[in-house]
Amino acid sequence: MKLLLVEDNQRLAERISYYLRKSYVVDVVENGEDALERVKSIEYGVILLDLGLPGMSGLEVCKNMRLLKVNNPILVLTGNSDMTDRISLLDAGADDYVTKPFNTDELRARIAAVGRRQNRNHIRSMIEYRDLKMDVDQHKVSRLGVDIKLRRKEFDILEYLIINKGRIMTRDMIMDHVWSSHTNSWTSTVDVHIKHLRDKVDKPFEDAYIKTAYGLGYKVDGE
């Protein structure tokens, strides 16, 4: 899952992203304007939004994201424990909030909770494609009952292709979904991961599901 962290405190942002990158892909921006630009083109699993941003406040950013029809979960990071402010956040469209100071275990638990709610509302935690099954919560994959061990990025690519079955996903689209936006990786990195994915998901079986759209990207056929 890819996260967007909107936090102007650079040291805090570095600390949070360092711990979260052990489990997630994390993009970091320092202000509301940049955050609004990101969500227009990139799909994030959860948005972590600091309330006390310079210029446009976190509350304004939250309202504007909802006006842009961004339906992804928004988890607000706030140093204010006032109940009235908390109600205002929820009224503005926030899904949950964490009061500073917080530890990373608490933050991970909140992210997982709002992410599960998003999965229940939009994407099933168990994804099936023909004889292939993906348990999103447990990060497990099997085909014809045979367990397949995938690395995190391989899993994320496969999930992305299946959710968008029938559509061509370009290399740039896959990069934006699976890697941090500031990464220096080339799109050829996608080809390498696709090869490893095919070796595990397609090669041992009769039918190949991951198709190449020459000059464009990759896809799995719609059912």
Residue frames as a rotation matrix with the C-alpha (Angstrom) as fourth column:
MET 1
0.578 0.816 0.000 0.00
0.816 -0.578 0.000 0.00
0.000 0.000 -1.000 0.00
LYS 2
-0.422 -0.698 0.578 1.18
0.703 -0.655 -0.278 3.51
0.573 0.289 0.767 -0.85
LEU 3
0.332 0.476 -0.814 0.88
0.898 -0.424 0.119 6.32
-0.289 -0.771 -0.568 1.72
LEU 4
0.054 -0.308 0.950 1.05
0.407 -0.862 -0.302 10.09
0.912 0.403 0.079 1.43
LEU 5
0.088 -0.118 -0.989 2.52
0.981 -0.164 0.107 11.86
-0.174 -0.980 0.101 4.47
VAL 6
0.268 0.061 0.961 1.77
0.378 -0.925 -0.047 15.60
0.886 0.376 -0.271 4.64
GLU 7
0.722 -0.161 -0.672 4.02
0.670 -0.076 0.738 16.99
-0.170 -0.984 0.053 7.38
ASP 8
0.796 -0.387 0.465 6.00
-0.048 -0.807 -0.589 20.26
0.603 0.446 -0.661 7.47
ASN 9
0.599 -0.622 0.504 8.24
-0.694 -0.089 0.714 19.24
-0.399 -0.778 -0.485 10.39
GLN 10
0.354 -0.485 -0.800 11.11
-0.757 0.353 -0.550 17.72
0.549 0.800 -0.242 8.44
ARG 11
-0.701 -0.671 0.241 12.64
-0.677 0.520 -0.521 15.78
0.224 -0.529 -0.818 11.34
LEU 12
-0.260 0.696 0.670 9.29
-0.527 0.479 -0.702 14.30
-0.809 -0.535 0.242 12.32
ALA 13
0.663 0.507 -0.551 8.48
-0.719 0.227 -0.657 13.46
-0.208 0.831 0.515 8.70
GLU 14
-0.089 -0.797 -0.598 11.82
-0.779 0.430 -0.457 11.68
0.621 0.425 -0.659 8.32
ARG 15
-0.786 -0.201 0.584 11.25
-0.581 0.564 -0.587 9.71
-0.211 -0.801 -0.560 11.53
ILE 16
0.135 0.931 0.340 7.71
-0.547 0.356 -0.757 8.67
-0.826 -0.084 0.557 10.60
SER 17
0.672 0.150 -0.725 8.58
-0.737 0.234 -0.634 7.75
0.074 0.961 0.268 7.01
TYR 18
-0.422 -0.894 -0.151 11.66
-0.836 0.448 -0.317 5.78
0.351 -0.008 -0.936 8.14
TYR 19
-0.711 0.177 0.680 9.53
-0.380 0.718 -0.583 3.45
-0.592 -0.673 -0.444 10.26
LEU 20
0.330 0.943 0.034 6.60
-0.446 0.187 -0.875 3.23
-0.832 0.274 0.482 7.86
ARG 21
0.274 -0.263 -0.925 8.78
-0.955 0.038 -0.294 2.36
0.112 0.964 -0.240 4.86
LYS 22
-0.782 -0.476 0.403 9.45
-0.544 0.837 -0.065 -1.00
-0.306 -0.270 -0.913 6.47
SER 23
-0.490 0.692 0.530 5.87
0.406 0.719 -0.564 -1.91
-0.772 -0.061 -0.633 5.54
TYR 24
0.602 0.795 0.071 4.63
0.515 -0.320 -0.795 0.69
-0.610 0.515 -0.602 3.07
VAL 25
-0.333 -0.562 0.757 5.64
0.896 -0.439 0.068 2.87
0.294 0.701 0.650 0.15
VAL 26
0.329 0.417 -0.848 5.65
0.770 -0.638 -0.015 6.46
-0.548 -0.647 -0.530 1.46
ASP 27
-0.097 -0.276 0.956 5.57
0.700 -0.702 -0.132 9.80
0.708 0.657 0.261 -0.36
VAL 28
-0.044 0.012 -0.999 6.26
0.893 -0.448 -0.045 12.93
-0.448 -0.894 0.009 1.71
VAL 29
-0.080 0.016 0.997 5.20
0.568 -0.821 0.058 16.53
0.819 0.570 0.057 1.04
GLU 30
-0.757 -0.400 -0.517 5.51
0.649 -0.365 -0.667 19.57
0.078 -0.840 0.536 3.32
ASN 31
-0.814 0.487 -0.318 2.40
-0.337 -0.840 -0.426 21.62
-0.474 -0.239 0.847 2.52
GLY 32
-0.070 0.933 0.352 -1.23
0.078 0.357 -0.931 21.37
-0.994 -0.038 -0.098 1.50
GLU 33
0.410 0.212 -0.887 -0.81
-0.771 -0.438 -0.461 22.70
-0.487 0.873 -0.016 -2.01
ASP 34
-0.528 -0.688 -0.498 1.66
-0.840 0.511 0.184 19.95
0.128 0.516 -0.847 -2.93
ALA 35
-0.772 0.301 0.560 -0.58
-0.057 0.844 -0.533 17.36
-0.633 -0.443 -0.635 -1.28
LEU 36
0.270 0.950 -0.154 -3.56
-0.223 -0.094 -0.970 18.41
-0.937 0.296 0.186 -3.41
GLU 37
0.182 -0.289 -0.940 -1.47
-0.981 -0.121 -0.153 18.16
-0.070 0.950 -0.305 -6.56
ARG 38
-0.823 -0.560 0.090 -0.30
-0.559 0.828 0.043 14.64
-0.099 -0.015 -0.995 -5.63
VAL 39
-0.523 0.652 0.549 -3.77
0.057 0.669 -0.741 13.24
-0.851 -0.356 -0.387 -5.00
LYS 40
0.315 0.624 -0.716 -4.97
-0.700 -0.357 -0.619 14.44
-0.641 0.695 0.324 -8.40
SER 41
0.290 -0.298 -0.910 -2.68
-0.880 0.292 -0.376 11.97
0.377 0.909 -0.177 -10.17
ILE 42
-0.680 -0.608 -0.411 -1.66
-0.358 0.764 -0.538 9.30
0.640 -0.219 -0.736 -7.64
GLU 43
0.477 0.856 -0.200 -3.85
-0.307 0.376 0.874 6.79
0.824 -0.356 0.442 -5.83
TYR 44
-0.626 -0.687 0.370 -2.88
-0.561 0.067 -0.825 6.49
0.542 -0.724 -0.427 -2.15
GLY 45
-0.338 0.468 -0.817 -4.08
0.500 0.824 0.265 3.81
0.797 -0.319 -0.513 0.24
VAL 46
0.514 0.423 -0.746 -4.07
0.855 -0.319 0.408 6.19
-0.065 -0.848 -0.526 3.22
ILE 47
0.115 -0.429 0.896 -3.28
0.270 -0.855 -0.444 9.92
0.956 0.293 0.017 3.52
LEU 48
0.115 -0.190 -0.975 -1.53
0.993 -0.012 0.120 11.02
-0.035 -0.982 0.187 6.73
LEU 49
0.146 0.121 0.982 -2.32
0.482 -0.876 0.036 14.70
0.864 0.468 -0.186 7.18
ASP 50
-0.650 -0.418 -0.635 -0.73
0.760 -0.324 -0.564 17.02
0.030 -0.849 0.528 9.75
LEU 51
0.416 0.901 -0.125 -3.23
0.908 -0.419 0.003 19.54
-0.049 -0.115 -0.992 11.10
GLY 52
0.637 -0.182 -0.749 -0.79
0.204 -0.897 0.391 22.40
-0.743 -0.402 -0.535 11.72
LEU 53
0.084 -0.593 0.801 0.53
0.985 0.169 0.022 23.00
-0.149 0.787 0.598 8.21
PRO 54
-0.593 -0.317 -0.741 1.89
0.234 -0.948 0.218 26.38
-0.771 -0.044 0.636 7.04
GLY 55
-0.899 0.304 -0.315 -0.39
-0.427 -0.455 0.781 28.36
0.094 0.837 0.539 4.74
MET 56
0.009 0.933 -0.360 -3.34
-0.666 0.274 0.694 26.08
0.746 0.233 0.624 4.04
SER 57
-0.258 -0.082 0.963 -4.28
-0.928 0.300 -0.223 24.29
-0.271 -0.950 -0.154 7.27
GLY 58
-0.989 -0.122 0.087 -4.75
-0.106 0.981 0.164 20.57
-0.105 0.153 -0.983 7.48
LEU 59
-0.296 0.953 0.057 -8.48
0.281 0.144 -0.949 21.12
-0.913 -0.265 -0.310 7.97
GLU 60
0.266 0.343 -0.901 -8.67
-0.672 -0.603 -0.429 23.09
-0.691 0.720 0.071 4.71
VAL 61
-0.640 -0.581 -0.503 -6.61
-0.768 0.455 0.451 20.46
-0.033 0.675 -0.737 2.91
CYS 62
-0.845 0.369 0.386 -8.97
0.213 0.896 -0.391 17.74
-0.490 -0.248 -0.836 4.12
LYS 63
0.128 0.948 -0.290 -12.03
0.018 -0.295 -0.955 19.69
-0.992 0.117 -0.055 2.93
ASN 64
0.122 -0.144 -0.982 -10.43
-0.894 -0.446 -0.046 20.36
-0.432 0.883 -0.183 -0.46
MET 65
-0.896 -0.444 -0.021 -9.49
-0.419 0.826 0.378 16.72
-0.151 0.347 -0.926 -0.93
ARG 66
-0.496 0.789 0.362 -13.09
0.456 0.592 -0.664 15.71
-0.739 -0.164 -0.654 -0.39
LEU 67
0.345 0.586 -0.733 -14.24
-0.336 -0.652 -0.679 18.42
-0.876 0.481 -0.028 -2.83
LEU 68
-0.288 -0.557 -0.779 -11.85
-0.947 0.045 0.317 16.85
-0.142 0.829 -0.540 -5.37
LYS 69
0.704 0.664 -0.251 -13.71
-0.677 0.734 0.042 13.54
0.213 0.140 0.967 -4.79
VAL 70
-0.432 -0.844 -0.319 -10.68
-0.514 0.520 -0.682 11.95
0.741 -0.131 -0.658 -3.13
ASN 71
0.594 0.802 0.059 -12.29
-0.561 0.361 0.745 9.07
0.576 -0.476 0.665 -1.26
ASN 72
-0.027 -0.694 -0.719 -9.14
0.268 0.688 -0.674 7.54
0.963 -0.211 0.167 0.21
PRO 73
0.655 0.271 -0.705 -8.90
0.723 0.043 0.689 7.35
0.217 -0.961 -0.168 4.02
ILE 74
0.101 -0.587 0.803 -7.48
-0.098 -0.809 -0.579 10.49
0.990 -0.021 -0.139 5.65
LEU 75
0.480 -0.087 -0.873 -5.75
0.833 0.358 0.422 10.01
0.276 -0.930 0.245 9.01
VAL 76
0.620 -0.169 0.766 -5.08
-0.102 -0.986 -0.134 13.36
0.778 0.005 -0.628 10.70
LEU 77
-0.101 -0.722 -0.685 -2.02
0.893 0.237 -0.382 13.93
0.438 -0.650 0.621 12.89
THR 78
0.389 0.367 0.845 -2.87
0.031 -0.922 0.386 16.57
0.921 -0.124 -0.370 15.48
GLY 79
-0.711 -0.645 -0.279 -1.35
0.369 -0.005 -0.929 18.03
0.598 -0.764 0.242 18.63
ASN 80
-0.632 0.580 0.514 -4.73
-0.718 -0.688 -0.106 19.36
0.292 -0.436 0.851 19.75
SER 81
-0.925 0.274 -0.262 -6.82
0.341 0.904 -0.258 17.15
0.166 -0.328 -0.930 22.01
ASP 82
-0.700 0.700 -0.140 -9.83
-0.502 -0.622 -0.601 19.51
-0.508 -0.350 0.787 22.06
MET 83
-0.468 0.579 0.668 -13.00
0.482 0.801 -0.356 17.53
-0.741 0.155 -0.654 21.36
THR 84
0.512 0.689 -0.513 -14.56
-0.040 -0.578 -0.815 20.36
-0.858 0.438 -0.268 19.32
ASP 85
-0.036 -0.635 -0.772 -11.61
-0.908 -0.301 0.290 20.33
-0.416 0.712 -0.566 16.94
ARG 86
-0.845 -0.258 0.468 -11.82
-0.126 0.947 0.295 16.58
-0.519 0.191 -0.833 16.62
ILE 87
0.039 0.948 0.315 -15.50
0.491 0.256 -0.833 16.82
-0.870 0.187 -0.455 15.64
SER 88
0.509 0.084 -0.856 -14.62
-0.518 -0.765 -0.383 19.51
-0.687 0.639 -0.346 13.07
LEU 89
-0.560 -0.798 -0.221 -12.02
-0.710 0.325 0.625 17.17
-0.427 0.507 -0.749 11.55
LEU 90
-0.707 0.346 0.616 -14.50
0.366 0.925 -0.100 14.34
-0.605 0.155 -0.781 11.19
ASP 91
0.397 0.883 -0.249 -17.10
0.268 -0.371 -0.889 16.72
-0.878 0.286 -0.384 9.75
ALA 92
0.212 -0.417 -0.884 -14.50
-0.773 -0.625 0.110 17.87
-0.598 0.660 -0.455 7.19
GLY 93
0.747 0.174 -0.641 -14.13
-0.594 0.609 -0.527 14.30
0.299 0.774 0.558 5.95
ALA 94
-0.396 -0.910 0.119 -11.29
-0.860 0.323 -0.395 12.87
0.321 -0.259 -0.911 8.05
ASP 95
0.253 0.459 -0.852 -11.63
-0.200 0.886 0.418 9.15
0.947 0.065 0.316 8.81
ASP 96
0.716 -0.122 -0.687 -9.64
0.670 0.396 0.628 9.12
0.195 -0.910 0.365 12.04
TYR 97
0.583 -0.570 0.578 -7.01
-0.432 -0.821 -0.373 11.08
0.688 -0.032 -0.725 13.96
VAL 98
0.353 -0.574 -0.739 -3.94
0.823 0.567 -0.047 10.43
0.446 -0.591 0.672 16.08
THR 99
0.978 0.022 0.206 -2.97
-0.079 -0.878 0.471 12.85
0.192 -0.478 -0.857 18.85
LYS 100
0.123 -0.992 -0.002 0.69
0.169 0.023 -0.985 13.83
0.978 0.120 0.170 19.12
PRO 101
-0.385 -0.849 -0.361 2.91
-0.921 0.330 0.207 12.61
-0.056 0.412 -0.909 20.62
PHE 102
0.792 0.596 0.130 2.25
-0.576 0.801 -0.166 9.08
-0.203 0.057 0.978 19.35
ASN 103
-0.224 -0.862 0.455 4.41
-0.440 0.506 0.742 5.99
-0.869 -0.034 -0.493 18.93
THR 104
-0.612 -0.107 -0.784 4.87
-0.791 0.080 0.606 4.23
-0.002 0.991 -0.134 15.63
ASP 105
-0.952 0.306 0.008 2.99
0.305 0.951 -0.052 1.11
-0.023 -0.047 -0.999 16.77
GLU 106
-0.234 0.902 -0.363 -0.11
0.321 -0.281 -0.904 3.21
-0.918 -0.328 -0.224 17.45
LEU 107
-0.159 0.125 -0.979 0.24
-0.743 -0.668 0.036 4.92
-0.650 0.734 0.199 14.07
ARG 108
-0.904 -0.207 -0.373 0.63
-0.406 0.684 0.605 1.59
0.130 0.699 -0.703 12.26
ALA 109
-0.739 0.671 0.055 -2.49
0.547 0.647 -0.531 0.27
-0.392 -0.363 -0.845 14.02
ARG 110
-0.012 0.752 -0.659 -4.53
-0.057 -0.658 -0.751 3.30
-0.998 0.028 0.051 12.96
ILE 111
-0.424 -0.215 -0.880 -3.28
-0.854 -0.228 0.468 3.06
-0.302 0.949 -0.087 9.37
ALA 112
-0.996 0.038 -0.086 -4.18
0.011 0.954 0.301 -0.63
0.093 0.298 -0.950 9.25
ALA 113
-0.481 0.870 -0.112 -7.64
0.496 0.165 -0.852 0.10
-0.723 -0.465 -0.511 10.69
VAL 114
0.131 0.556 -0.821 -8.59
-0.431 -0.714 -0.552 2.81
-0.893 0.426 0.146 8.18
GLY 115
-0.628 -0.423 -0.653 -7.00
-0.771 0.225 0.596 0.77
-0.105 0.878 -0.467 5.40
ARG 116
-0.924 0.339 0.180 -9.18
0.325 0.940 -0.101 -2.22
-0.203 -0.035 -0.978 6.27
ARG 117
-0.077 0.934 -0.348 -12.27
0.227 -0.324 -0.918 -0.02
-0.971 -0.150 -0.188 6.25
GLN 118
-0.085 -0.043 -0.995 -11.28
-0.835 -0.542 0.095 1.19
-0.544 0.839 0.010 2.78
ASN 119
-0.930 -0.304 -0.206 -10.80
-0.367 0.787 0.496 -2.41
0.011 0.537 -0.843 1.64
ARG 120
-0.636 0.749 0.186 -14.23
0.517 0.593 -0.618 -3.39
-0.573 -0.297 -0.764 2.91
ASN 121
0.166 0.750 -0.640 -15.85
-0.029 -0.645 -0.764 -0.45
-0.986 0.146 -0.085 1.17
HIS 122
0.446 -0.062 -0.893 -13.99
-0.808 -0.456 -0.373 -0.56
-0.384 0.888 -0.253 -2.15
ILE 123
-0.039 -0.580 -0.813 -11.63
-0.761 0.544 -0.352 -3.51
0.647 0.605 -0.463 -2.54
ARG 124
0.904 0.405 -0.140 -12.11
-0.241 0.751 0.615 -6.98
0.353 -0.522 0.776 -1.13
SER 125
0.304 -0.819 0.486 -9.43
-0.857 -0.012 0.516 -8.20
-0.417 -0.573 -0.705 1.23
MET 126
-0.212 -0.321 0.923 -9.56
0.163 0.920 0.358 -11.48
-0.964 0.226 -0.143 -0.71
ILE 127
0.128 0.166 -0.978 -9.03
-0.863 -0.466 -0.192 -11.02
-0.488 0.869 0.083 -4.45
GLU 128
0.010 -0.066 0.998 -9.65
0.215 0.975 0.062 -13.88
-0.976 0.214 0.024 -6.86
TYR 129
0.129 -0.001 -0.992 -8.67
-0.916 -0.382 -0.119 -14.08
-0.379 0.924 -0.051 -10.51
ARG 130
0.297 0.102 -0.949 -9.55
-0.634 0.765 -0.116 -17.36
0.714 0.636 0.292 -12.17
ASP 131
0.675 -0.035 -0.737 -7.54
0.388 0.867 0.314 -19.99
0.628 -0.498 0.599 -10.24
LEU 132
-0.474 -0.879 0.055 -5.37
0.492 -0.316 -0.811 -17.38
0.730 -0.357 0.583 -8.45
LYS 133
0.688 0.685 -0.240 -6.19
0.559 -0.290 0.777 -16.06
0.462 -0.669 -0.582 -4.97
MET 134
-0.449 -0.793 0.412 -4.67
0.274 -0.561 -0.781 -13.09
0.850 -0.238 0.469 -3.14
ASP 135
0.494 0.481 -0.724 -5.17
0.849 -0.085 0.522 -12.45
0.190 -0.873 -0.450 0.57
VAL 136
0.299 -0.361 0.883 -4.44
0.168 -0.891 -0.421 -8.71
0.939 0.274 -0.206 0.78
ASP 137
0.801 0.067 0.595 -4.46
-0.527 -0.393 0.753 -8.58
0.284 -0.917 -0.280 4.58
GLN 138
0.768 -0.480 0.423 -2.08
-0.007 0.655 0.756 -11.53
-0.640 -0.583 0.500 4.99
HIS 139
0.233 -0.670 -0.705 -0.01
-0.928 -0.370 0.045 -10.81
-0.291 0.644 -0.707 1.86
LYS 140
-0.405 -0.295 0.866 -0.50
-0.121 0.955 0.269 -14.39
-0.906 0.004 -0.422 0.67
VAL 141
0.023 0.348 -0.937 -0.92
-0.990 -0.124 -0.070 -15.67
-0.140 0.929 0.342 -2.88
SER 142
-0.422 -0.148 0.895 -1.90
-0.102 0.988 0.115 -19.10
-0.901 -0.043 -0.432 -4.14
ARG 143
-0.130 0.392 -0.911 -2.74
-0.990 -0.093 0.102 -20.62
-0.045 0.915 0.400 -7.52
LEU 144
0.241 0.361 -0.901 -4.53
-0.418 0.876 0.239 -23.94
0.876 0.319 0.362 -7.87
GLY 145
0.970 0.234 -0.070 -3.98
-0.022 0.367 0.930 -24.28
0.244 -0.900 0.361 -4.13
VAL 146
0.273 -0.947 -0.167 -0.20
0.904 0.312 -0.292 -23.90
0.328 -0.071 0.942 -4.43
ASP 147
0.750 -0.047 -0.659 1.28
0.375 -0.791 0.483 -21.20
-0.544 -0.610 -0.576 -2.21
ILE 148
0.376 -0.616 0.693 3.39
0.737 -0.255 -0.626 -18.63
0.562 0.746 0.358 -4.05
LYS 149
0.284 -0.368 -0.886 5.90
0.763 -0.472 0.441 -16.52
-0.580 -0.801 0.147 -2.14
LEU 150
0.413 -0.092 0.906 6.12
0.684 -0.625 -0.376 -12.97
0.601 0.775 -0.195 -3.51
ARG 151
-0.689 -0.611 -0.391 8.22
0.725 -0.594 -0.349 -10.04
-0.019 -0.523 0.852 -2.43
ARG 152
-0.234 0.674 -0.701 6.32
0.463 -0.556 -0.690 -6.91
-0.855 -0.486 -0.182 -1.41
LYS 153
-0.397 0.059 -0.916 6.67
-0.603 -0.769 0.212 -5.05
-0.692 0.637 0.340 -4.70
GLU 154
-0.970 0.100 -0.223 5.84
-0.102 0.665 0.740 -8.19
0.222 0.740 -0.635 -6.70
PHE 155
-0.523 0.816 -0.247 2.69
0.810 0.384 -0.444 -8.57
-0.267 -0.432 -0.862 -4.61
ASP 156
-0.180 0.446 -0.877 1.76
0.089 -0.880 -0.466 -4.91
-0.980 -0.162 0.119 -5.08
ILE 157
-0.734 -0.124 -0.668 2.25
-0.620 -0.280 0.733 -5.10
-0.278 0.952 0.129 -8.86
LEU 158
-0.907 0.403 -0.123 0.14
0.308 0.833 0.460 -8.26
0.287 0.379 -0.880 -9.15
GLU 159
-0.333 0.809 -0.485 -2.62
0.737 -0.098 -0.669 -6.76
-0.588 -0.580 -0.564 -7.00
TYR 160
-0.333 0.131 -0.934 -2.59
-0.295 -0.955 -0.028 -3.59
-0.896 0.266 0.356 -9.12
LEU 161
-0.891 -0.047 -0.451 -2.84
-0.451 0.190 0.872 -5.52
0.044 0.981 -0.191 -12.39
ILE 162
-0.765 0.626 -0.149 -5.68
0.615 0.780 0.120 -7.73
0.191 0.000 -0.982 -11.17
ILE 163
-0.272 0.675 -0.685 -7.71
0.494 -0.513 -0.702 -4.87
-0.826 -0.529 -0.194 -9.69
ASN 164
-0.039 0.174 -0.984 -7.39
-0.617 -0.779 -0.113 -3.16
-0.786 0.603 0.137 -13.07
LYS 165
-0.493 -0.167 0.854 -7.94
0.346 0.863 0.369 -6.32
-0.798 0.477 -0.368 -15.12
GLY 166
0.352 0.603 0.716 -8.74
0.883 0.041 -0.469 -5.67
-0.312 0.797 -0.518 -18.76
ARG 167
0.995 -0.060 -0.076 -6.87
-0.076 -0.971 -0.227 -2.36
-0.061 0.231 -0.971 -18.73
ILE 168
0.358 -0.932 0.059 -3.29
0.628 0.194 -0.753 -1.70
0.691 0.307 0.655 -19.83
MET 169
0.909 -0.196 -0.368 -1.16
0.219 -0.529 0.820 -0.41
-0.355 -0.826 -0.438 -16.96
THR 170
0.707 -0.691 0.149 1.78
-0.111 -0.317 -0.942 1.57
0.698 0.650 -0.300 -18.31
ARG 171
-0.006 -0.806 -0.592 5.21
0.773 0.372 -0.514 1.29
0.634 -0.460 0.621 -16.73
ASP 172
-0.729 -0.250 0.637 4.85
-0.081 -0.893 -0.444 4.83
0.680 -0.375 0.630 -15.39
MET 173
0.258 0.901 0.348 1.50
-0.649 -0.105 0.753 3.98
0.716 -0.421 0.558 -13.81
ILE 174
0.687 -0.070 -0.724 3.00
0.398 0.869 0.294 0.92
0.608 -0.490 0.625 -12.13
MET 175
-0.433 -0.901 -0.020 5.98
0.592 -0.268 -0.760 2.98
0.679 -0.341 0.650 -10.93
ASP 176
-0.489 0.298 0.820 3.68
-0.478 -0.878 0.034 5.62
0.730 -0.375 0.572 -9.43
HIS 177
0.571 0.821 0.002 1.61
-0.487 0.337 0.806 2.97
0.661 -0.461 0.592 -7.66
VAL 178
0.810 -0.220 -0.543 4.38
0.410 0.875 0.257 0.74
0.419 -0.431 0.799 -6.28
TRP 179
-0.183 -0.961 -0.208 7.41
0.926 -0.098 -0.363 2.97
0.329 -0.259 0.908 -5.77
SER 180
0.161 0.142 -0.977 7.83
0.614 -0.789 -0.014 6.25
-0.773 -0.597 -0.214 -3.90
SER 181
0.901 0.315 0.300 7.46
0.425 -0.491 -0.760 9.22
-0.092 0.812 -0.576 -6.23
HIS 182
0.712 -0.686 -0.150 10.92
-0.659 -0.727 0.196 10.52
-0.243 -0.041 -0.969 -5.37
THR 183
0.503 -0.542 0.673 12.62
0.214 0.833 0.511 7.25
-0.837 -0.113 0.535 -6.31
ASN 184
-0.013 -0.616 -0.787 15.45
-0.795 -0.471 0.382 7.33
-0.606 0.631 -0.484 -8.83
SER 185
-0.333 -0.085 0.939 14.52
0.207 0.965 0.160 3.94
-0.920 0.248 -0.303 -10.25
TRP 186
-0.789 0.062 -0.612 14.07
-0.601 -0.292 0.744 3.63
-0.132 0.954 0.267 -14.02
THR 187
0.263 0.964 -0.032 10.91
-0.931 0.245 -0.270 2.20
-0.253 0.101 0.962 -15.52
SER 188
-0.027 -0.346 -0.938 13.04
-0.570 0.776 -0.270 -0.79
0.821 0.527 -0.218 -16.61
THR 189
-0.862 -0.206 0.464 12.85
-0.508 0.357 -0.784 -1.77
-0.004 -0.911 -0.413 -12.93
VAL 190
0.094 0.976 0.198 9.21
-0.848 0.183 -0.497 -2.64
-0.522 -0.121 0.845 -13.62
ASP 191
0.441 0.036 -0.897 10.27
-0.739 0.581 -0.340 -5.06
0.509 0.813 0.283 -16.37
VAL 192
-0.628 -0.748 -0.216 12.64
-0.437 0.569 -0.697 -6.83
0.644 -0.343 -0.684 -13.97
HIS 193
-0.701 0.424 0.574 9.91
-0.547 0.196 -0.814 -7.25
-0.457 -0.884 0.095 -11.35
ILE 194
0.373 0.857 -0.356 7.42
-0.896 0.233 -0.377 -8.43
-0.240 0.460 0.855 -13.97
LYS 195
-0.006 -0.461 -0.887 9.90
-0.613 0.703 -0.361 -11.11
0.790 0.542 -0.287 -15.07
HIS 196
-0.927 -0.352 0.130 10.30
-0.300 0.484 -0.822 -12.35
0.226 -0.801 -0.555 -11.49
LEU 197
-0.328 0.896 0.299 6.52
-0.728 -0.038 -0.684 -12.24
-0.602 -0.443 0.665 -11.05
ARG 198
0.420 0.464 -0.780 5.94
-0.882 0.412 -0.230 -14.30
0.215 0.784 0.583 -14.18
ASP 199
-0.473 -0.689 -0.549 8.53
-0.478 0.724 -0.497 -16.85
0.740 0.027 -0.672 -13.08
LYS 200
-0.971 0.075 0.227 6.49
-0.185 0.365 -0.913 -17.41
-0.151 -0.928 -0.340 -9.91
VAL 201
-0.287 0.958 0.005 2.87
-0.468 -0.136 -0.873 -16.85
-0.836 -0.253 0.487 -10.97
ASP 202
0.508 0.534 -0.675 2.79
-0.813 0.039 -0.581 -17.94
-0.284 0.844 0.454 -14.63
LYS 203
-0.199 -0.729 -0.655 5.72
-0.925 0.361 -0.120 -20.14
0.324 0.582 -0.746 -15.55
PRO 204
-0.899 -0.211 0.384 4.90
-0.354 0.866 -0.353 -23.14
-0.258 -0.454 -0.853 -13.30
PHE 205
-0.182 0.937 0.298 1.32
0.023 0.307 -0.952 -23.24
-0.983 -0.167 -0.077 -14.60
GLU 206
-0.188 0.154 0.970 -0.40
0.873 0.478 0.094 -23.91
-0.449 0.865 -0.224 -17.90
ASP 207
0.533 0.505 0.678 -1.87
0.765 -0.631 -0.131 -20.46
0.362 0.589 -0.723 -18.55
ALA 208
-0.665 -0.732 -0.149 0.05
0.743 -0.627 -0.235 -17.16
0.078 -0.267 0.961 -18.48
TYR 209
0.354 0.884 -0.304 -1.99
0.918 -0.391 -0.068 -14.36
-0.179 -0.254 -0.950 -16.97
ILE 210
0.281 -0.318 -0.906 0.41
0.128 -0.923 0.363 -11.39
-0.951 -0.218 -0.218 -17.15
LYS 211
0.504 0.029 0.863 0.36
0.850 0.158 -0.502 -10.08
-0.151 0.987 0.055 -20.71
THR 212
-0.519 -0.718 -0.463 2.69
0.501 -0.695 0.516 -7.58
-0.693 0.036 0.720 -22.38
ALA 213
0.779 0.620 0.096 1.14
0.486 -0.499 -0.718 -4.64
-0.397 0.606 -0.689 -24.22
TYR 214
0.027 -0.937 0.348 4.10
0.988 0.078 0.134 -3.93
-0.153 0.340 0.928 -26.47
GLY 215
-0.527 -0.375 0.762 5.37
0.524 -0.850 -0.055 -0.39
0.668 0.371 0.645 -26.26
LEU 216
0.161 0.704 0.692 2.88
-0.284 -0.638 0.715 0.42
0.945 -0.312 0.097 -23.49
GLY 217
-0.306 -0.216 0.927 3.00
-0.947 -0.025 -0.319 -1.75
0.092 -0.976 -0.197 -20.40
TYR 218
-0.964 -0.046 -0.263 1.29
-0.012 0.992 -0.129 -4.80
0.267 -0.121 -0.956 -18.93
LYS 219
-0.200 0.940 0.277 -2.16
-0.963 -0.241 0.124 -6.15
0.184 -0.242 0.953 -18.16
VAL 220
-0.891 0.180 0.417 -4.18
0.098 0.973 -0.210 -9.17
-0.443 -0.146 -0.884 -17.18
ASP 221
-0.786 0.614 0.068 -7.21
0.046 -0.052 0.998 -9.94
0.616 0.787 0.013 -19.34
GLY 222
-0.457 0.748 0.481 -10.70
-0.884 -0.321 -0.341 -9.16
-0.101 -0.581 0.808 -18.09
GLU 223
-0.836 0.181 0.518 -12.85
0.059 0.968 -0.243 -12.15
-0.546 -0.173 -0.820 -17.31
